[in-house]
């Protein structure tokens, strides 16, 4: 019986995705807070849209990162 092992390349890819998501999780809400406190500025609407898109992208990349990390643990792409 063959034991499954972690695919280290896929694990590193997932960790990089999670690092990018963590960065976006700080940038998005910070930008959103700054935009919402300055409603009288000219670029209110475009910056609000960008901030919301960054927050949504952070959630999406975090989901992909978790999925990639779980794939490295449980999927076996190696053949005999």
CNS distance restraints for C-alpha pairs under 8 A (distance, minus, plus):
assign (resid   4 and name CA) (resid  74 and name CA) 7.73 0.50 0.50
assign (resid   4 and name CA) (resid  76 and name CA) 6.93 0.50 0.50
assign (resid   5 and name CA) (resid  73 and name CA) 7.05 0.50 0.50
assign (resid   5 and name CA) (resid  76 and name CA) 7.99 0.50 0.50
assign (resid   6 and name CA) (resid  11 and name CA) 7.57 0.50 0.50
assign (resid   6 and name CA) (resid  72 and name CA) 5.52 0.50 0.50
assign (resid   6 and name CA) (resid  73 and name CA) 4.93 0.50 0.50
assign (resid   6 and name CA) (resid  74 and name CA) 7.60 0.50 0.50
assign (resid   7 and name CA) (resid  11 and name CA) 6.28 0.50 0.50
assign (resid   7 and name CA) (resid  72 and name CA) 4.97 0.50 0.50
assign (resid   7 and name CA) (resid  73 and name CA) 6.84 0.50 0.50
assign (resid   7 and name CA) (resid  76 and name CA) 7.89 0.50 0.50
assign (resid   8 and name CA) (resid  12 and name CA) 6.15 0.50 0.50
assign (resid   8 and name CA) (resid  72 and name CA) 7.05 0.50 0.50
assign (resid   9 and name CA) (resid  13 and name CA) 6.32 0.50 0.50
assign (resid  10 and name CA) (resid  14 and name CA) 6.23 0.50 0.50
assign (resid  10 and name CA) (resid  68 and name CA) 6.69 0.50 0.50
assign (resid  10 and name CA) (resid  69 and name CA) 6.95 0.50 0.50
assign (resid  10 and name CA) (resid  71 and name CA) 7.64 0.50 0.50
assign (resid  10 and name CA) (resid  72 and name CA) 5.39 0.50 0.50
assign (resid  11 and name CA) (resid  15 and name CA) 6.23 0.50 0.50
assign (resid  11 and name CA) (resid  68 and name CA) 6.97 0.50 0.50
assign (resid  11 and name CA) (resid  69 and name CA) 5.22 0.50 0.50
assign (resid  11 and name CA) (resid  72 and name CA) 5.38 0.50 0.50
assign (resid  11 and name CA) (resid  73 and name CA) 7.88 0.50 0.50
assign (resid  12 and name CA) (resid  16 and name CA) 6.20 0.50 0.50
assign (resid  13 and name CA) (resid  17 and name CA) 6.31 0.50 0.50
assign (resid  13 and name CA) (resid  65 and name CA) 7.86 0.50 0.50
assign (resid  13 and name CA) (resid  68 and name CA) 7.41 0.50 0.50
assign (resid  13 and name CA) (resid  69 and name CA) 7.96 0.50 0.50
assign (resid  14 and name CA) (resid  18 and name CA) 6.22 0.50 0.50
assign (resid  14 and name CA) (resid  64 and name CA) 7.73 0.50 0.50
assign (resid  14 and name CA) (resid  65 and name CA) 4.58 0.50 0.50
assign (resid  14 and name CA) (resid  66 and name CA) 6.71 0.50 0.50
assign (resid  14 and name CA) (resid  67 and name CA) 7.77 0.50 0.50
assign (resid  14 and name CA) (resid  68 and name CA) 5.00 0.50 0.50
assign (resid  14 and name CA) (resid  69 and name CA) 4.98 0.50 0.50
assign (resid  15 and name CA) (resid  19 and name CA) 6.19 0.50 0.50
assign (resid  15 and name CA) (resid  65 and name CA) 6.71 0.50 0.50
assign (resid  15 and name CA) (resid  69 and name CA) 7.15 0.50 0.50
assign (resid  16 and name CA) (resid  20 and name CA) 6.29 0.50 0.50
assign (resid  16 and name CA) (resid  65 and name CA) 7.77 0.50 0.50
assign (resid  17 and name CA) (resid  21 and name CA) 6.18 0.50 0.50
assign (resid  17 and name CA) (resid  61 and name CA) 6.37 0.50 0.50
assign (resid  17 and name CA) (resid  62 and name CA) 6.88 0.50 0.50
assign (resid  17 and name CA) (resid  64 and name CA) 7.38 0.50 0.50
assign (resid  17 and name CA) (resid  65 and name CA) 4.95 0.50 0.50
assign (resid  18 and name CA) (resid  22 and name CA) 6.07 0.50 0.50
assign (resid  18 and name CA) (resid  61 and name CA) 7.09 0.50 0.50
assign (resid  18 and name CA) (resid  62 and name CA) 5.54 0.50 0.50
assign (resid  18 and name CA) (resid  65 and name CA) 5.19 0.50 0.50
assign (resid  18 and name CA) (resid  66 and name CA) 7.31 0.50 0.50
assign (resid  19 and name CA) (resid  23 and name CA) 6.30 0.50 0.50
assign (resid  20 and name CA) (resid  24 and name CA) 6.30 0.50 0.50
assign (resid  20 and name CA) (resid  58 and name CA) 7.87 0.50 0.50
assign (resid  20 and name CA) (resid  61 and name CA) 7.54 0.50 0.50
assign (resid  21 and name CA) (resid  25 and name CA) 5.99 0.50 0.50
assign (resid  21 and name CA) (resid  57 and name CA) 7.87 0.50 0.50
assign (resid  21 and name CA) (resid  58 and name CA) 4.79 0.50 0.50
assign (resid  21 and name CA) (resid  59 and name CA) 7.12 0.50 0.50
assign (resid  21 and name CA) (resid  61 and name CA) 5.52 0.50 0.50
assign (resid  21 and name CA) (resid  62 and name CA) 5.23 0.50 0.50
assign (resid  22 and name CA) (resid  26 and name CA) 6.61 0.50 0.50
assign (resid  22 and name CA) (resid  58 and name CA) 7.29 0.50 0.50
assign (resid  22 and name CA) (resid  62 and name CA) 7.75 0.50 0.50
assign (resid  23 and name CA) (resid  27 and name CA) 6.35 0.50 0.50
assign (resid  24 and name CA) (resid  28 and name CA) 5.71 0.50 0.50
assign (resid  24 and name CA) (resid  54 and name CA) 6.51 0.50 0.50
assign (resid  24 and name CA) (resid  55 and name CA) 6.91 0.50 0.50
assign (resid  24 and name CA) (resid  57 and name CA) 7.63 0.50 0.50
assign (resid  24 and name CA) (resid  58 and name CA) 5.23 0.50 0.50
assign (resid  25 and name CA) (resid  29 and name CA) 6.77 0.50 0.50
assign (resid  25 and name CA) (resid  55 and name CA) 6.45 0.50 0.50
assign (resid  25 and name CA) (resid  58 and name CA) 5.63 0.50 0.50
assign (resid  25 and name CA) (resid  59 and name CA) 7.86 0.50 0.50
assign (resid  26 and name CA) (resid  30 and name CA) 6.21 0.50 0.50
assign (resid  27 and name CA) (resid  31 and name CA) 6.04 0.50 0.50
assign (resid  27 and name CA) (resid  54 and name CA) 7.67 0.50 0.50
assign (resid  28 and name CA) (resid  32 and name CA) 6.09 0.50 0.50
assign (resid  28 and name CA) (resid  51 and name CA) 5.25 0.50 0.50
assign (resid  28 and name CA) (resid  52 and name CA) 7.01 0.50 0.50
assign (resid  28 and name CA) (resid  54 and name CA) 5.12 0.50 0.50
assign (resid  28 and name CA) (resid  55 and name CA) 4.89 0.50 0.50
assign (resid  28 and name CA) (resid  58 and name CA) 7.87 0.50 0.50
assign (resid  29 and name CA) (resid  33 and name CA) 6.01 0.50 0.50
assign (resid  29 and name CA) (resid  51 and name CA) 7.11 0.50 0.50
assign (resid  29 and name CA) (resid  55 and name CA) 6.75 0.50 0.50
assign (resid  30 and name CA) (resid  34 and name CA) 6.29 0.50 0.50
assign (resid  31 and name CA) (resid  35 and name CA) 6.09 0.50 0.50
assign (resid  31 and name CA) (resid  47 and name CA) 8.00 0.50 0.50
assign (resid  31 and name CA) (resid  51 and name CA) 5.76 0.50 0.50
assign (resid  32 and name CA) (resid  36 and name CA) 6.12 0.50 0.50
assign (resid  32 and name CA) (resid  48 and name CA) 6.42 0.50 0.50
assign (resid  32 and name CA) (resid  51 and name CA) 5.19 0.50 0.50
assign (resid  32 and name CA) (resid  52 and name CA) 7.09 0.50 0.50
assign (resid  33 and name CA) (resid  37 and name CA) 6.22 0.50 0.50
assign (resid  34 and name CA) (resid  38 and name CA) 6.49 0.50 0.50
assign (resid  35 and name CA) (resid  39 and name CA) 6.63 0.50 0.50
assign (resid  35 and name CA) (resid  44 and name CA) 6.30 0.50 0.50
assign (resid  35 and name CA) (resid  47 and name CA) 6.58 0.50 0.50
assign (resid  35 and name CA) (resid  48 and name CA) 6.16 0.50 0.50
assign (resid  36 and name CA) (resid  44 and name CA) 7.99 0.50 0.50
assign (resid  36 and name CA) (resid  48 and name CA) 7.68 0.50 0.50
assign (resid  38 and name CA) (resid  44 and name CA) 7.40 0.50 0.50
assign (resid  39 and name CA) (resid  44 and name CA) 5.91 0.50 0.50
assign (resid  40 and name CA) (resid  44 and name CA) 7.22 0.50 0.50
assign (resid  43 and name CA) (resid  47 and name CA) 6.01 0.50 0.50
assign (resid  44 and name CA) (resid  48 and name CA) 6.00 0.50 0.50
assign (resid  45 and name CA) (resid  49 and name CA) 6.23 0.50 0.50
assign (resid  46 and name CA) (resid  50 and name CA) 6.24 0.50 0.50
assign (resid  47 and name CA) (resid  51 and name CA) 6.04 0.50 0.50
assign (resid  48 and name CA) (resid  52 and name CA) 6.23 0.50 0.50
assign (resid  49 and name CA) (resid  53 and name CA) 6.14 0.50 0.50
assign (resid  50 and name CA) (resid  54 and name CA) 6.14 0.50 0.50
assign (resid  51 and name CA) (resid  55 and name CA) 6.32 0.50 0.50
assign (resid  52 and name CA) (resid  56 and name CA) 6.24 0.50 0.50
assign (resid  53 and name CA) (resid  57 and name CA) 5.99 0.50 0.50
assign (resid  54 and name CA) (resid  58 and name CA) 6.13 0.50 0.50
assign (resid  55 and name CA) (resid  59 and name CA) 6.55 0.50 0.50
assign (resid  56 and name CA) (resid  60 and name CA) 6.31 0.50 0.50
assign (resid  57 and name CA) (resid  61 and name CA) 6.03 0.50 0.50
assign (resid  58 and name CA) (resid  62 and name CA) 6.03 0.50 0.50
assign (resid  59 and name CA) (resid  63 and name CA) 6.21 0.50 0.50
assign (resid  60 and name CA) (resid  64 and name CA) 6.29 0.50 0.50
assign (resid  61 and name CA) (resid  65 and name CA) 5.98 0.50 0.50
assign (resid  62 and name CA) (resid  66 and name CA) 6.16 0.50 0.50
assign (resid  63 and name CA) (resid  67 and name CA) 6.12 0.50 0.50
assign (resid  64 and name CA) (resid  68 and name CA) 6.04 0.50 0.50
assign (resid  65 and name CA) (resid  69 and name CA) 6.17 0.50 0.50
assign (resid  66 and name CA) (resid  70 and name CA) 6.17 0.50 0.50
assign (resid  67 and name CA) (resid  71 and name CA) 6.13 0.50 0.50
assign (resid  68 and name CA) (resid  72 and name CA) 6.30 0.50 0.50
assign (resid  69 and name CA) (resid  73 and name CA) 6.61 0.50 0.50
assign (resid  70 and name CA) (resid  74 and name CA) 6.13 0.50 0.50
assign (resid  70 and name CA) (resid  75 and name CA) 7.91 0.50 0.50
assign (resid  71 and name CA) (resid  75 and name CA) 5.04 0.50 0.50
assign (resid  72 and name CA) (resid  76 and name CA) 7.83 0.50 0.50
